[in-house]
């Protein structure tokens, strides 16, 4: 009878185990990063929808037709460029009053009462393209 003296695992099995663990770690980290980015994008879209709804309700309560600017959320942007006509920058206090306390003023949230649209200054990247307005995001989703 031959008796073998096994004193541990072979170098080959150790290398295979380490490679498998590295691959599993890489896959897990990659999936976590993708989920995290998607969740953040979904949070921002939710904030934008809530801002749109709250500002639209406030606008409808103010008046039918011309809007009285007192009491609206945000500070009107005074700029000679027509690109920014009608846009209001929302402060942290405005965001808190709207109910999106996790949204940060430094990220740049704006609302246009005449267009009923929200603009997020950082933008949301989807499939390599960056969207800034809620209307653009909705159009992308519907296409």
N, C-alpha and C positions, 0 to 999 in steps of 0.2 A: 504494500500500500504506500502510495506517494503522499506525503504531507506537504502542502504548500504553506509558506509563511507569508501571508498577506498582512502588510503593515500599514496600509492606507490606500488612498486613491491614487491613481496614476496621474501623471502630468497632463496627459491628453484629456482625461475626464475633467480635470480642474480647469483647463483652458476652455473647453466646451461650455462648462457651467458659467464661467465668467462672461463669455461672449453672449450667451442666452440672457443673462441678467442685464448686460449692457443694452441689448436690443429691447428688452421689456421696459427698462427705464426710459429709453429714448421715446418709445411709442407712448408710454404713459404721460411723459412731460409734454410731448407734442399735442396730444389730445386735450390735456388740461389747458394749455395755452390757447388752443382754438376755442374751447368752450368758454374760457374767460373772456376772450375778445368778443364772441357772439353775445354773451350775457351783457357785457358793457354796452354794446351797440343796441341791444334790446332795451336796456334801461334808459338810454338817451332818447330813443324813439318814444318810449312811454312818457318821459318827461315832456317831450315836445307835444305829444297829443294832449296831455293834461294842461299844458300852458295854452294851447290853442283853444281847448274847450272853455277854460276859466276866463280867458280874455274875450272870447266870443260872447259868453254869457254876460260879462260886464259891459261889453259894447252894446249888446241888445238892451240891457237895462238902462243904459244912459240915454239913448235916444234913437229914434228911427230917422234915418237921414244923416244929417251932419252930427258928428260926435263932439260932445263937450269934453275937452281934454283934461279937465280937472277930475281927479279921482280914477284915472286910468292907470293900469300897471305900467311902470317903466318911465324912462326919461327920453323925451323925443330927441332924436339925433338931428342936430342943426348942421347941415352940410350943403354946400352949393351943388354937389353932384346929385343928379336925379336918381342915381342908383339907390340912395339911402332915404329918399323922400318917404315919409310916413312910417319909418321904422322907429321903434322904441326899445332902448336898451333896458333889460330887466336887472335890477339890483338884487343883492342877496335877500333883502327884506321883501322885495316883490316875489321872488321865488318861494320864500318861506310862506308868504300870504297865499300864494297860489296852491301850495301844498307839495312842492317838490324841494324839500329841505336838503336832500342829498345832492341836488344839482348845485353846482358852484358858479358864482357870478364870474369868476376869472375865466371860465370856459367860454363865456360869451353867448348868452341867450337873448334873442331879439324877437319882437312881435310887430306885425304890421296889421293894424285894425282894419284898414280899407281892403286889404287882400286876404285877411284872415289866415295869415301864414306865419310860421315860426322859422327862424333862422338860427342855426347852431354854428358859431364861428369856427370851431375846430373841424367840423364836418364829420361825416360817418363814411368810412371806406367799405364799399361792398364790391367784391370781385374786381379790385384794382381801380375802381372809380370812386371819387369822393363826392358825396352829396351834402349840401349845406341847408337846404330848405326842406321843410316837412312835405311840401307839395311835390318836390322832386323825388323824395323817398317813396311817397304814395304812388307816384307814377311808375317808378321802377318796380314796385311790388305788383302793380296791376298789369304790367307788360309781360 
